[in-house]
């Protein structure tokens, strides 16, 4: 007949085994990659989904998204090569291609977004500052977006990030400039209409005289 002490010891040992076993495994989801850190030092990167093992209690698992992520950029004012001011609304899409480099350089998606926003704005100013207003809004927008993406991707590589796309949603004159342009166009149309009415009135008078 087993003593109560032996039963308690057995339960305690079983409890320890369960805890150790539970802390020795981790699961990587389909949309994630995992960085295993041992006492603050990176040990390995797991990119394939499924069940994995780690050293219990001393290893920490950091999950890093491997989906394509969106970077929303606030509207920026850019000066084109013909000195026209543009309000540019752009966004980027990126993914984390090197989890270790990403962790060591920026550490989080929030920090990466801040850094990428700075780089994207600098790239917008460089590329759009070399071309005219008409080129940006009408002629070569696709080519300009590709140039901005390539520049941003090259700079983001140091953070373990791949930039897959950059899009300019809107590139317009500032509100006060747009209003001035609209008023000039309106004045010009009114002047042309007055000339047409005057010419029509003159023709009508000639017809009545005849």
DOLUMTOR-977516 format. One record per residue (C-alpha): residue in one letter; z, x, y. Coordinates in steps of 0.05 Angstrom, whole numbers, padded with zeros to 5 digits, always signed. Last residue first. Layout:
BEGIN
AZXY
...
//
This chain:
BEGIN
X-01867-00595+01871
X-01803-00597+01912
X-01765-00628+01854
X-01788-00573+01808
X-01770-00518+01858
X-01701-00548+01867
X-01690-00549+01792
X-01712-00477+01787
X-01663-00456+01841
X-01607-00495+01808
X-01622-00462+01742
X-01621-00393+01774
X-01554-00408+01807
X-01526-00435+01742
X-01549-00373+01705
X-01518-00328+01758
X-01452-00366+01755
X-01452-00360+01679
X-01463-00285+01684
X-01406-00278+01733
X-01360-00320+01688
X-01379-00277+01628
X-01363-00213+01667
X-01296-00241+01690
X-01277-00260+01619
X-01297-00192+01592
X-01255-00158+01646
X-01196-00204+01630
X-01202-00190+01556
X-01203-00115+01568
X-01140-00120+01612
X-01105-00163+01559
X-01123-00113+01505
X-01096-00056+01548
X-01030-00093+01559
X-01024-00109+01485
X-01037-00039+01461
X-01108-00027+01435
X-01117-00042+01362
X-01114-00008+01294
X-01091-00055+01238
X-01080-00051+01163
X-01092+00023+01157
X-01084+00039+01083
X-01059+00101+01047
X-01064+00108+00972
X-01041+00148+00911
X-00990+00194+00943
X-00960+00237+00888
X-00887+00257+00896
X-00849+00316+00867
X-00820+00333+00935
X-00865+00393+00946
X-00925+00349+00928
X-00911+00305+00989
X-00947+00353+01036
X-01011+00353+00994
X-01008+00278+00983
X-01000+00266+01058
X-01061+00307+01074
X-01103+00274+01020
X-01080+00204+01041
X-01096+00217+01114
X-01165+00242+01096
X-01178+00181+01051
X-01156+00134+01107
X-01204+00168+01155
X-01262+00160+01106
X-01247+00086+01098
X-01240+00076+01173
X-01306+00109+01190
X-01345+00064+01238
X-01305+00005+01263
X-01234+00011+01289
X-01223+00086+01280
X-01293+00110+01299
X-01294+00063+01359
X-01229+00093+01385
X-01255+00164+01380
X-01238+00218+01329
X-01192+00279+01325
X-01128+00243+01345
X-01138+00196+01286
X-01129+00253+01236
X-01071+00290+01268
X-01034+00229+01293
X-01039+00193+01227
X-01017+00256+01190
X-00955+00262+01233
X-00938+00189+01222
X-00947+00197+01147
X-00903+00259+01144
X-00845+00224+01181
X-00852+00162+01138
X-00853+00205+01076
X-00787+00237+01094
X-00752+00171+01107
X-00783+00140+01044
X-00760+00199+01002
X-00688+00192+01027
X-00688+00118+01006
X-00721+00135+00940
X-00666+00184+00923
X-00652+00258+00911
X-00696+00289+00965
X-00711+00360+00941
X-00673+00370+00875
X-00682+00300+00849
X-00756+00298+00866
X-00768+00366+00836
X-00734+00344+00772
X-00770+00276+00769
X-00839+00305+00779
X-00892+00250+00785
X-00854+00202+00830
X-00905+00150+00853
X-00937+00132+00919
X-00967+00076+00959
X-00976+00081+01035
X-00974+00035+01095
X-01008+00031+01163
X-01003-00007+01229
X-01035+00032+01285
X-01027+00015+01359
X-01082+00055+01393
X-01083+00091+01460
X-01151+00113+01485
X-01155+00186+01504
X-01227+00195+01477
X-01197+00237+01420
X-01152+00179+01400
X-01080+00173+01422
X-01034+00141+01370
X-00979+00089+01380
X-00943+00073+01315
X-00929+00008+01279
X-00871+00015+01229
X-00890+00044+01161
X-00880+00007+01096
X-00879+00054+01036
X-00894+00019+00971
X-00877+00047+00902
X-00922+00058+00841
X-00877+00055+00780
X-00840+00116+00754
X-00771+00097+00779
X-00717+00149+00768
X-00656+00137+00724
X-00601+00190+00729
X-00565+00204+00663
X-00500+00242+00666
X-00479+00292+00612
X-00407+00317+00604
X-00375+00255+00572
X-00419+00254+00510
X-00476+00303+00503
X-00541+00265+00506
X-00585+00224+00459
X-00646+00181+00470
X-00670+00110+00455
X-00737+00088+00481
X-00787+00098+00537
X-00822+00166+00546
X-00810+00206+00609
X-00745+00242+00592
X-00727+00300+00637
X-00680+00355+00614
X-00617+00394+00631
X-00607+00387+00707
X-00543+00421+00730
X-00485+00380+00761
X-00440+00384+00701
X-00498+00367+00654
X-00553+00326+00686
X-00603+00286+00645
X-00662+00260+00687
X-00692+00195+00663
X-00760+00164+00673
X-00768+00090+00686
X-00816+00031+00682
X-00816+00027+00605
X-00740+00032+00603
X-00702+00094+00580
X-00642+00080+00536
X-00580+00122+00530
X-00539+00150+00472
X-00479+00196+00467
X-00430+00154+00508
X-00434+00097+00458
X-00425+00143+00399
X-00365+00177+00431
X-00334+00109+00448
X-00348+00081+00379
X-00320+00143+00345
X-00258+00140+00388
X-00245+00068+00370
X-00255+00083+00296
X-00204+00140+00302
X-00155+00092+00337
X-00166+00039+00284
X-00153+00090+00229
X-00091+00115+00264
X-00065+00044+00272
X-00077+00030+00198
X-00043+00095+00177
X+00017+00077+00220
X+00022+00007+00189
X+00030+00039+00120
X-00022+00029+00066
X+00000+00000+00000
//
